Amino acid sequence: MEGGVAEADVSAFRECLSLSWKNPFVLRLALSAGIGGFLFGYDTGVISGALLYIRDDFKEVDTKTWLQEAIVSMALAGAIIGASVGGWINDRFGRKKSIVVADILFFIGSIVMASAMNPATLIVGRVFVGLGVGMASMASPLYISEASPTRVRGALVSLNGLLITGGQFLSYVINLAFTTAPGTWRWMLGVAAIPALIQVILMALLPESPRWLFRKGKEEEAKEILRKIYPPQQVEDEMNALKESVEMEVREAAGSEKVSIMKLLKTKSVRRGLYAGMGLQIFQQFVGINTVMYYSPTIVQLAGFASNRVALLLSLVTAGLNAFGSILSIYFIDKTGRRKLVLLSLCGVVVSLVVLTVVFHETTTHSPMVSSIETSHFNSSTCPSYSKAINPSEWDCMTCLKASPECGFCASRANKVLPGACLISNERTKDECQKEERLWYSRGCPSKYGWLALIGLALYIIFFSPGMGTVPWVVNSEIYPLRYRGICGGIASTSNWVSNLIVAQSFLSLTQAIGTSSTFMIFIFITVAAIFFVIVFVPETKGLPIEQVENMLETRSFNFKFWQTSPHSPEGPEQKHHQSL
């Protein structure tokens, strides 16, 4: 919110904790709105585990990679539409109503998915869920940002990020809980209807954003809400600052044409804000985070862990680390600053991606050989491609799996990394293999390097979550002028979902076409590009009232010494050696 900035020697994190005792209304507001983030996270995590069991129920899904990608990515297609119209709905009907509409769509989608009798119906449900997630992805952080005191704004918006990762973690727990229940994936997907219903009830008890109310001429309602948010001595100052900001925008709106893309791009502060906001959202996806979250159990299987349950259990660890990283973000984002935090995050992501690239290269090039003796042990179950091979003695596990979707690898009973059998992939053969206490592989191969892949995934999450996981949402909630905030937030969220769709729709196909290690190598190059982008285009908004952010963008120069405080920060010294855009 508008107003002065508190002293820098009191951390926003401690003040946020103190606020929960002094003024629980603000925390209740942030938590209630943040359920939208929780739903976002739950959907991201739950589909990764549900997909393992959907493949078992629908054989066409198991054999067709594009259908697996479609089930994941159709929610993203819905989210693109949801985020696109979400900006207009936010500005026209308010932040609160946008969140409620998102909940209703999510509720409908969850019920449709849980009752789906074929992949087509499942995909329809995924689209409905995506519409809700797309709207909530921008409405929730925007609502929290506009109803938060300046000093703890970053921490409270980060709370939305914590709830996203909390939703992801809980989805893995629920996935594990239902692995032995009849209907498995139906329960996993249907449970999401409950928090959506809870948020509808909670939002009915909360007010609209004071900024939006003031913009619509409802000054008394806005003032009443500000009294609940700020100490009595600060309310008038906040009202005056808000009034001045809105009046200026009203004058600008009265003397200007209808808002259009060209109008946005011609307005310097908006254009520069979009550079930073859209760029951060795009790079958040293209450094590979949702390949890890959507396909985490699949990646674990690619690393050599055969069991669905084991894959889910190990993925639960990465989801827990993601939630832990979000807690760190709440502490550091207003203490360290947005820009420095995201750069440190990206540097760590590069290191972890290098580890994953090396490990998967070793896993692929050192997979167990196929033994003709082991294969013949299973009589008529030999994979047809292996039977027709000119050089079967040169086949290894990876060759077997890549030869055809109909091939699977049954590991040696003595040691999983010794030569095994290349067999036809079906339930009967899988059961025969497992009855002999052997491990069955259809996604990845046995490897002694599998635990190193888990370490690489853990490092990736630990570095990504506190910075790139949270900062893009915080920056987008505070970098745009009030008049353009809804539409710009919608544009930025749409760019996030389009990028998410591209990555999710191509990841499994890429791993099949060029290999898992090469796919992660592509992410390395993209992450390095992201580092340079942040250095050049992303300003530091730490501790700045939202109106001052707009002034900074009008006159800003770029501070390439990212470890130093921005000259525009109220607590930092003037810096030299800046280069203008």
C-alpha positions as CSV (number, residue, x, y, z in Angstrom):
1,M,0.0,0.0,0.0
2,E,1.0,3.7,-0.2
3,G,2.8,5.4,2.6
4,G,6.2,5.7,4.1
5,V,8.6,2.9,4.4
6,A,9.6,1.6,7.8
7,E,13.2,1.5,9.0
8,A,15.3,-1.0,7.2
9,D,16.8,-2.5,10.3
10,V,13.6,-4.3,11.1
11,S,13.2,-7.2,8.8
12,A,9.9,-7.6,7.0
13,F,9.8,-11.3,8.0
14,R,9.8,-10.5,11.7
15,E,7.3,-7.7,11.2
16,C,5.1,-10.1,9.3
17,L,5.1,-12.5,12.3
18,S,4.5,-9.5,14.6
19,L,1.6,-8.4,12.4
20,S,-0.1,-11.8,12.8
21,W,-0.4,-11.1,16.5
22,K,-1.2,-7.3,16.3
23,N,-3.5,-7.4,13.3
24,P,-4.7,-10.9,12.5
25,F,-7.1,-9.4,9.9
26,V,-4.3,-8.8,7.4
27,L,-3.0,-12.4,7.8
28,R,-6.5,-13.8,7.5
29,L,-7.0,-11.9,4.3
30,A,-3.7,-13.1,2.9
31,L,-4.3,-16.7,3.8
32,S,-7.9,-16.8,2.5
33,A,-6.9,-15.3,-0.8
34,G,-3.8,-17.5,-0.9
35,I,-5.9,-20.6,-1.2
36,G,-6.0,-19.7,-4.9
37,G,-2.2,-20.3,-4.9
38,F,-2.8,-23.5,-2.9
39,L,-5.1,-24.8,-5.7
40,F,-2.5,-23.8,-8.3
41,G,0.1,-25.8,-6.5
42,Y,-2.1,-28.8,-5.8
43,D,-3.0,-29.1,-9.5
44,T,0.7,-28.9,-10.5
45,G,1.7,-31.6,-8.1
46,V,-1.3,-34.0,-8.2
47,I,-1.2,-34.6,-12.0
48,S,2.4,-35.8,-11.8
49,G,1.4,-38.7,-9.5
50,A,-2.1,-39.3,-11.0
51,L,-0.5,-39.7,-14.4
52,L,1.3,-42.9,-13.3
53,Y,-2.1,-44.5,-12.5
54,I,-4.0,-42.9,-15.4
55,R,-1.5,-44.7,-17.7
56,D,-2.4,-48.0,-16.0
57,D,-6.2,-47.5,-16.5
58,F,-6.1,-46.1,-20.0
59,K,-3.7,-48.1,-22.2
60,E,-3.7,-45.6,-25.0
61,V,-2.3,-43.0,-22.6
62,D,0.5,-45.4,-21.6
63,T,1.6,-46.0,-25.2
64,K,1.1,-42.5,-26.5
65,T,3.5,-39.8,-25.2
66,W,1.5,-37.0,-26.8
67,L,-1.6,-38.1,-24.9
68,Q,0.3,-37.9,-21.6
69,E,1.5,-34.4,-22.5
70,A,-2.1,-33.4,-23.6
71,I,-3.5,-34.4,-20.2
72,V,-0.9,-32.3,-18.4
73,S,-0.9,-29.4,-20.9
74,M,-4.6,-28.9,-21.5
75,A,-4.9,-27.5,-18.0
76,L,-2.2,-25.0,-19.1
77,A,-4.2,-24.2,-22.3
78,G,-7.2,-23.4,-20.0
79,A,-4.9,-21.4,-17.7
80,I,-3.8,-19.2,-20.7
81,I,-7.5,-18.3,-21.4
82,G,-8.2,-17.8,-17.7
83,A,-5.2,-15.5,-17.3
84,S,-6.1,-13.6,-20.5
85,V,-9.7,-12.8,-19.4
86,G,-8.7,-12.6,-15.8
87,G,-7.1,-9.1,-16.2
88,W,-10.4,-7.7,-17.6
89,I,-12.5,-9.5,-14.9
90,N,-10.2,-8.1,-12.2
91,D,-10.6,-4.6,-13.4
92,R,-14.3,-4.8,-14.3
93,F,-15.7,-6.8,-11.4
94,G,-13.0,-6.7,-8.7
95,R,-10.3,-8.9,-7.3
96,K,-12.6,-10.7,-4.9
97,K,-15.2,-11.8,-7.5
98,S,-12.4,-13.0,-9.8
99,I,-11.1,-15.3,-7.1
100,V,-14.6,-16.7,-6.5
101,V,-15.2,-17.4,-10.2
102,A,-11.8,-19.2,-10.3
103,D,-12.9,-21.4,-7.5
104,I,-16.2,-22.3,-9.2
105,L,-14.4,-23.3,-12.4
106,F,-11.9,-25.4,-10.3
107,F,-14.7,-27.1,-8.5
108,I,-16.4,-28.1,-11.7
109,G,-13.2,-29.3,-13.3
110,S,-12.3,-31.5,-10.3
111,I,-15.7,-33.2,-10.4
112,V,-15.5,-33.8,-14.1
113,M,-11.9,-35.3,-13.8
114,A,-12.8,-37.6,-10.9
115,S,-15.8,-39.1,-12.9
116,A,-14.0,-39.3,-16.3
117,M,-14.5,-42.6,-18.1
118,N,-12.1,-41.9,-21.0
119,P,-9.1,-39.6,-21.7
120,A,-11.3,-37.1,-23.6
121,T,-13.5,-36.4,-20.6
122,L,-10.4,-36.2,-18.4
123,I,-9.0,-33.6,-20.7
124,V,-12.2,-31.5,-20.6
125,G,-12.0,-31.5,-16.8
126,R,-8.4,-30.4,-17.1
127,V,-9.4,-27.4,-19.2
128,F,-11.9,-26.3,-16.6
129,V,-9.3,-26.6,-13.8
130,G,-6.9,-24.6,-16.0
131,L,-9.4,-21.8,-16.4
132,G,-9.7,-21.5,-12.7
133,V,-5.9,-21.8,-12.0
134,G,-5.2,-19.1,-14.7
135,M,-7.6,-16.6,-13.1
136,A,-6.4,-17.4,-9.6
137,S,-2.7,-17.1,-10.5
138,M,-3.0,-13.4,-11.0
139,A,-6.1,-12.5,-8.8
140,S,-4.7,-13.9,-5.6
141,P,-1.3,-12.2,-5.5
142,L,-2.9,-9.0,-6.7
143,Y,-5.6,-9.0,-4.0
144,I,-2.9,-9.7,-1.3
145,S,-0.6,-7.0,-2.7
146,E,-3.3,-4.3,-2.7
147,A,-4.4,-5.0,0.8
148,S,-1.0,-5.3,2.4
149,P,1.1,-2.7,4.3
150,T,4.1,-1.6,2.2
151,R,6.7,-3.0,4.7
152,V,5.4,-6.5,4.6
153,R,3.9,-6.6,1.1
154,G,6.6,-8.8,-0.3
155,A,6.4,-11.2,2.6
156,L,2.6,-11.5,2.3
157,V,2.7,-12.0,-1.5
158,S,5.4,-14.6,-0.8
159,L,2.9,-16.3,1.4
160,N,0.9,-17.0,-1.8
161,G,4.0,-18.6,-3.1
162,L,4.3,-20.7,0.1
163,L,0.8,-21.9,-0.3
164,I,1.5,-22.9,-4.0
165,T,4.4,-25.1,-2.8
166,G,2.3,-26.2,0.2
167,G,-0.4,-27.3,-2.3
168,Q,2.3,-29.2,-4.3
169,F,3.5,-31.0,-1.2
170,L,0.1,-31.9,0.0
171,S,-0.8,-33.3,-3.4
172,Y,2.1,-35.8,-3.2
173,V,1.0,-36.8,0.3
174,I,-2.6,-37.4,-1.0
175,N,-1.2,-39.2,-4.0
176,L,0.6,-41.6,-1.6
177,A,-2.4,-42.0,0.6
178,F,-4.6,-43.1,-2.4
179,T,-2.1,-45.4,-4.1
180,T,-3.8,-48.5,-2.7
181,A,-7.4,-47.2,-2.7
182,P,-9.8,-48.2,-5.4
183,G,-10.0,-45.5,-8.0
184,T,-6.5,-44.1,-7.1
185,W,-6.2,-41.2,-9.5
186,R,-9.9,-40.3,-9.3
187,W,-9.6,-39.6,-5.6
188,M,-6.3,-37.7,-6.2
189,L,-8.0,-35.3,-8.7
190,G,-11.4,-35.1,-7.1
191,V,-10.1,-34.0,-3.6
192,A,-9.2,-30.6,-5.1
193,A,-12.9,-29.6,-5.1
194,I,-12.8,-29.2,-1.3
195,P,-10.3,-26.3,-0.9
196,A,-12.1,-24.5,-3.8
197,L,-15.4,-24.7,-1.9
198,I,-13.7,-23.5,1.3
199,Q,-12.3,-20.5,-0.4
200,V,-15.7,-19.5,-1.8
201,I,-17.0,-19.4,1.8
202,L,-14.0,-17.5,3.2
203,M,-14.0,-14.9,0.4
204,A,-17.7,-14.2,1.1
205,L,-16.6,-13.0,4.5
206,L,-13.8,-10.7,3.3
207,P,-13.9,-7.2,1.7
208,E,-12.9,-6.1,-1.8
209,S,-9.5,-4.7,-2.4
210,P,-9.4,-1.1,-1.1
211,R,-7.5,0.1,-4.1
212,W,-10.1,-1.2,-6.5
213,L,-12.9,0.2,-4.4
214,F,-11.3,3.7,-4.4
215,R,-10.7,3.5,-8.1
216,K,-14.5,2.8,-8.5
217,G,-15.4,5.8,-6.4
218,K,-16.3,3.8,-3.2
219,E,-14.1,5.9,-0.9
220,E,-15.9,5.2,2.3
221,E,-15.7,1.5,1.9
222,A,-12.0,1.7,1.0
223,K,-11.3,3.9,4.1
224,E,-13.2,1.4,6.3
225,I,-10.9,-1.4,5.0
226,L,-7.8,0.6,5.5
227,R,-8.7,1.2,9.1
228,K,-8.5,-2.6,9.6
229,I,-5.2,-2.8,7.8
230,Y,-3.2,0.2,9.2
231,P,-2.7,1.7,12.7
232,P,-5.1,4.7,13.2
233,Q,-2.4,7.3,12.8
234,Q,-1.5,6.0,9.3
235,V,-5.0,5.7,7.8
236,E,-5.3,9.3,6.7
237,D,-1.9,9.4,5.1
238,E,-2.7,6.2,3.2
239,M,-6.0,7.6,2.1
240,N,-4.4,10.8,0.9
241,A,-1.7,8.9,-1.0
242,L,-4.2,6.6,-2.6
243,K,-6.5,9.5,-3.5
244,E,-3.7,11.4,-5.1
245,S,-2.6,8.4,-7.1
246,V,-6.2,7.5,-8.3
247,E,-7.0,11.2,-9.2
248,M,-3.9,11.4,-11.3
249,E,-4.8,8.2,-13.2
250,V,-8.4,9.4,-13.6
251,R,-7.2,12.6,-15.2
252,E,-4.9,10.6,-17.5
253,A,-7.7,8.3,-18.4
254,A,-10.1,11.2,-19.2
255,G,-7.6,12.8,-21.5
256,S,-6.5,9.6,-23.3
257,E,-7.9,7.1,-25.7
258,K,-9.0,3.6,-24.8
259,V,-6.3,1.3,-23.3
260,S,-4.7,-0.7,-26.1
261,I,-1.5,-2.7,-26.5
262,M,0.0,0.3,-28.4
263,K,-1.0,2.6,-25.5
264,L,0.7,0.3,-23.0
265,L,3.9,0.1,-25.0
266,K,4.0,3.9,-25.5
267,T,3.8,4.5,-21.8
268,K,7.4,4.3,-20.6
269,S,6.7,3.1,-17.1
270,V,4.3,0.4,-18.3
271,R,6.6,-0.7,-21.1
272,R,9.5,-1.1,-18.8
273,G,7.3,-2.8,-16.3
274,L,6.2,-5.3,-18.9
275,Y,9.8,-6.0,-19.9
276,A,10.6,-7.0,-16.4
277,G,7.2,-8.7,-15.5
278,M,6.8,-10.7,-18.7
279,G,10.4,-11.7,-18.9
280,L,10.5,-13.0,-15.4
281,Q,7.3,-15.0,-15.9
282,I,8.6,-16.5,-19.2
283,F,12.0,-17.4,-17.8
284,Q,10.4,-18.9,-14.7
285,Q,9.0,-21.6,-16.9
286,F,11.8,-22.0,-19.5
287,V,14.4,-22.8,-16.8
288,G,12.4,-26.0,-16.4
289,I,10.6,-25.8,-13.0
290,N,7.3,-27.3,-14.1
291,T,9.0,-30.2,-16.0
292,V,10.3,-31.1,-12.5
293,M,6.9,-30.6,-10.8
294,Y,4.6,-32.1,-13.5
295,Y,6.9,-35.0,-14.4
296,S,8.8,-35.4,-11.1
297,P,7.8,-39.1,-10.6
298,T,8.5,-39.8,-14.2
299,I,11.9,-38.2,-13.9
300,V,12.6,-40.3,-10.9
301,Q,11.7,-43.4,-12.9
302,L,14.0,-42.2,-15.7
303,A,16.7,-42.1,-13.1
304,G,16.2,-45.8,-12.5
305,F,13.6,-46.2,-9.8
306,A,11.0,-48.6,-11.1
307,S,8.1,-48.6,-8.6
308,N,5.2,-46.0,-8.9
309,R,5.0,-45.8,-5.2
310,V,8.8,-45.3,-4.7
311,A,8.7,-42.7,-7.5
312,L,5.9,-40.8,-5.6
313,L,7.6,-41.1,-2.3
314,L,10.9,-39.7,-3.6
315,S,9.0,-37.0,-5.4
316,L,7.5,-36.0,-2.1
317,V,11.0,-35.1,-0.9
318,T,11.4,-32.6,-3.7
319,A,7.9,-31.1,-3.0
320,G,8.8,-30.7,0.7
321,L,12.0,-28.9,-0.3
322,N,10.0,-26.6,-2.5
323,A,7.7,-25.7,0.4
324,F,10.8,-25.1,2.6
325,G,12.3,-22.8,-0.1
326,S,9.1,-20.7,-0.1
327,I,9.5,-20.3,3.7
328,L,13.0,-19.0,3.1
329,S,11.6,-16.6,0.4
330,I,9.3,-15.0,2.9
331,Y,12.3,-14.2,5.1
332,F,14.7,-13.1,2.4
333,I,12.6,-11.3,-0.2
334,D,12.2,-8.0,1.8
335,K,15.5,-8.4,3.5
336,T,17.8,-9.3,0.6
337,G,15.7,-7.7,-2.2
338,R,14.0,-9.2,-5.3
339,R,16.8,-8.7,-7.8
340,K,19.7,-10.1,-5.8
341,L,17.5,-13.0,-4.6
342,V,16.5,-14.1,-8.1
343,L,20.1,-13.8,-9.4
344,L,21.4,-16.0,-6.6
345,S,18.6,-18.4,-7.3
346,L,19.4,-18.7,-11.1
347,C,23.1,-19.3,-10.4
348,G,22.2,-22.2,-8.2
349,V,19.8,-23.5,-10.8
350,V,22.6,-23.6,-13.3
351,V,24.7,-25.7,-11.0
352,S,21.9,-28.2,-10.3
353,L,21.1,-28.5,-14.0
354,V,24.7,-29.3,-14.7
355,V,24.5,-32.1,-12.1
356,L,21.3,-33.5,-13.7
357,T,22.8,-33.3,-17.2
358,V,25.9,-35.3,-16.2
359,V,23.9,-37.9,-14.2
360,F,21.4,-38.6,-16.9
361,H,24.2,-38.8,-19.5
362,E,25.9,-41.4,-17.4
363,T,22.6,-43.3,-16.8
364,T,21.9,-43.4,-20.5
365,T,25.4,-44.5,-21.6
366,H,25.9,-47.1,-18.9
367,S,22.6,-48.9,-18.8
368,P,22.6,-52.7,-18.2
369,M,23.0,-54.9,-21.3
370,V,20.3,-57.2,-22.6
371,S,21.1,-60.9,-22.1
372,S,19.7,-63.4,-24.6
373,I,19.8,-66.0,-21.9
374,E,17.7,-63.8,-19.5
375,T,15.3,-62.9,-22.3
376,S,14.8,-66.5,-23.4
377,H,14.0,-67.4,-19.8
378,F,10.6,-65.8,-20.3
379,N,9.7,-68.0,-23.3
380,S,7.3,-66.2,-25.7
381,S,7.4,-62.8,-24.0
382,T,10.4,-61.5,-25.9
383,C,10.0,-58.0,-27.3
384,P,9.4,-58.3,-31.1
385,S,11.9,-55.5,-31.9
386,Y,14.6,-57.4,-30.1
387,S,13.7,-60.7,-31.9
388,K,14.1,-58.9,-35.2
389,A,17.3,-57.1,-34.3
390,I,20.4,-57.6,-36.5
391,N,22.8,-57.1,-33.6
392,P,20.9,-58.1,-30.4
393,S,24.2,-58.7,-28.5
394,E,24.9,-55.0,-28.6
395,W,21.5,-54.0,-27.1
396,D,21.3,-52.5,-23.7
397,C,18.3,-51.5,-21.6
398,M,18.1,-48.0,-23.1
399,T,18.1,-49.5,-26.7
400,C,15.3,-51.9,-25.6
401,L,13.1,-49.1,-24.3
402,K,13.7,-46.8,-27.2
403,A,13.1,-49.5,-29.8
404,S,9.3,-49.5,-29.3
405,P,6.7,-48.4,-26.7
406,E,5.8,-52.1,-26.6
407,C,9.2,-53.0,-25.0
408,G,10.1,-53.2,-21.4
409,F,13.2,-54.3,-19.4
410,C,13.1,-56.9,-16.7
411,A,16.2,-56.5,-14.5
412,S,18.5,-59.3,-13.3
413,R,17.4,-60.9,-10.1
414,A,20.9,-61.0,-8.7
415,N,21.7,-57.3,-9.3
416,K,19.6,-54.7,-11.1
417,V,22.6,-53.3,-13.0
418,L,23.6,-56.8,-14.4
419,P,22.3,-57.9,-17.9
420,G,18.5,-58.4,-17.9
421,A,15.7,-59.3,-20.4
422,C,14.1,-57.2,-23.1
423,L,10.4,-58.2,-23.1
424,I,7.1,-57.2,-24.5
425,S,5.5,-54.6,-22.3
426,N,2.1,-55.7,-20.9
427,E,0.5,-56.6,-17.6
428,R,1.1,-60.3,-17.9
429,T,4.8,-59.9,-18.6
430,K,5.2,-57.3,-15.9
431,D,3.6,-59.7,-13.4
432,E,5.8,-62.6,-14.5
433,C,8.9,-60.4,-14.0
434,Q,7.9,-59.1,-10.6
435,K,6.8,-62.6,-9.4
436,E,10.5,-63.6,-9.6
437,E,11.4,-60.6,-7.4
438,R,12.8,-58.7,-10.3
439,L,12.3,-55.0,-11.1
440,W,10.3,-54.0,-14.2
441,Y,11.3,-50.9,-16.1
442,S,9.3,-49.1,-18.9
443,R,10.4,-45.5,-18.4
444,G,14.1,-45.5,-17.4
445,C,16.8,-48.1,-16.8
446,P,18.5,-49.5,-13.7
447,S,21.4,-47.3,-12.6
448,K,23.9,-46.9,-9.8
449,Y,23.8,-43.1,-10.4
450,G,20.0,-42.8,-9.6
451,W,20.6,-41.2,-6.2
452,L,22.8,-38.6,-7.8
453,A,19.8,-37.6,-9.9
454,L,17.7,-37.2,-6.8
455,I,20.4,-34.9,-5.3
456,G,20.4,-32.9,-8.5
457,L,16.6,-32.5,-8.3
458,A,16.8,-31.5,-4.7
459,L,19.5,-28.9,-5.4
460,Y,17.3,-27.6,-8.3
461,I,14.3,-27.1,-6.0
462,I,16.3,-25.6,-3.1
463,F,17.8,-23.0,-5.4
464,F,14.8,-22.3,-7.5
465,S,12.0,-22.0,-4.9
466,P,13.2,-19.0,-2.8
467,G,14.0,-16.9,-5.8
468,M,12.6,-17.7,-9.2
469,G,9.7,-19.5,-7.6
470,T,8.4,-16.4,-5.8
471,V,10.0,-13.2,-7.2
472,P,8.2,-13.1,-10.6
473,W,4.8,-13.1,-8.8
474,V,5.9,-10.4,-6.3
475,V,7.4,-8.1,-9.0
476,N,4.3,-8.4,-11.1
477,S,2.0,-7.5,-8.2
478,E,3.8,-4.2,-7.6
479,I,5.5,-3.0,-10.8
480,Y,2.5,-1.7,-12.8
481,P,0.6,1.6,-12.4
482,L,-2.8,1.0,-10.8
483,R,-4.8,1.9,-13.9
484,Y,-3.0,-0.7,-15.9
485,R,-2.3,-3.3,-13.2
486,G,-5.2,-5.7,-14.1
487,I,-4.5,-5.8,-17.9
488,C,-0.7,-5.9,-17.4
489,G,-1.0,-8.6,-14.8
490,G,-3.1,-10.5,-17.2
491,I,-0.6,-10.2,-20.0
492,A,2.2,-11.3,-17.7
493,S,0.3,-14.3,-16.4
494,T,-0.7,-15.3,-19.9
495,S,3.0,-15.2,-20.9
496,N,3.7,-17.5,-17.9
497,W,1.0,-20.0,-18.9
498,V,2.0,-20.0,-22.6
499,S,5.6,-20.7,-21.7
500,N,4.4,-23.4,-19.2
501,L,2.3,-25.0,-22.0
502,I,5.2,-25.0,-24.4
503,V,7.6,-26.6,-21.9
504,A,5.0,-29.2,-20.5
505,Q,3.9,-30.1,-24.0
506,S,7.4,-30.7,-25.3
507,F,9.3,-32.2,-22.3
508,L,8.6,-35.9,-22.7
509,S,8.9,-35.6,-26.5
510,L,12.2,-34.0,-26.1
511,T,13.5,-36.6,-23.8
512,Q,12.5,-39.3,-26.3
513,A,14.0,-37.4,-29.3
514,I,17.3,-36.1,-27.9
515,G,17.6,-37.8,-24.5
516,T,17.0,-36.5,-20.9
517,S,20.6,-35.2,-20.5
518,S,20.4,-33.1,-23.6
519,T,17.0,-31.7,-22.6
520,F,18.4,-30.6,-19.3
521,M,21.4,-29.1,-21.1
522,I,18.9,-26.9,-23.1
523,F,17.6,-25.6,-19.7
524,I,21.2,-24.7,-18.7
525,F,21.6,-22.3,-21.7
526,I,18.1,-20.8,-21.1
527,T,19.0,-20.2,-17.4
528,V,22.2,-18.4,-18.3
529,A,20.2,-16.1,-20.6
530,A,17.8,-15.5,-17.7
531,I,20.7,-14.3,-15.6
532,F,21.7,-11.6,-18.1
533,F,18.0,-10.6,-18.6
534,V,17.6,-10.0,-14.9
535,I,20.8,-7.9,-14.7
536,V,19.7,-5.7,-17.5
537,F,15.9,-5.4,-17.3
538,V,14.6,-6.1,-13.8
539,P,14.7,-3.2,-11.2
540,E,14.8,-3.5,-7.5
541,T,11.4,-2.8,-5.9
542,K,12.3,-3.7,-2.3
543,G,10.6,-1.5,0.2
544,L,9.2,1.0,-2.4
545,P,5.6,2.2,-2.2
546,I,3.8,1.1,-5.4
547,E,3.5,4.7,-6.6
548,Q,7.2,5.3,-6.2
549,V,7.9,2.2,-8.3
550,E,6.1,3.9,-11.2
551,N,8.2,7.0,-10.8
552,M,11.4,4.9,-10.7
553,L,10.4,3.2,-14.0
554,E,9.9,6.6,-15.7
555,T,13.4,7.7,-14.8
556,R,15.3,4.5,-14.1
557,S,18.8,3.6,-15.1
558,F,20.1,0.0,-14.8
559,N,22.3,-1.0,-11.9
560,F,24.6,-3.7,-13.2
561,K,26.1,-4.1,-9.7
562,F,23.2,-6.2,-8.6
563,W,24.7,-6.9,-5.2
564,Q,24.4,-3.2,-4.3
565,T,21.2,-1.5,-3.2
566,S,19.3,0.3,-5.9
567,P,19.7,4.1,-5.9
568,H,15.9,4.3,-5.9
569,S,15.6,2.4,-2.7
570,P,14.7,4.6,0.2
571,E,17.3,2.9,2.4
572,G,20.2,2.8,-0.1
573,P,22.9,5.3,-1.1
574,E,23.2,6.7,-4.5
575,Q,25.1,4.4,-6.8
576,K,27.3,5.3,-9.8
577,H,28.2,3.5,-13.0
578,H,24.7,3.1,-14.3
579,Q,23.9,2.6,-17.9
580,S,20.6,3.9,-19.3
581,L,18.4,1.8,-21.5
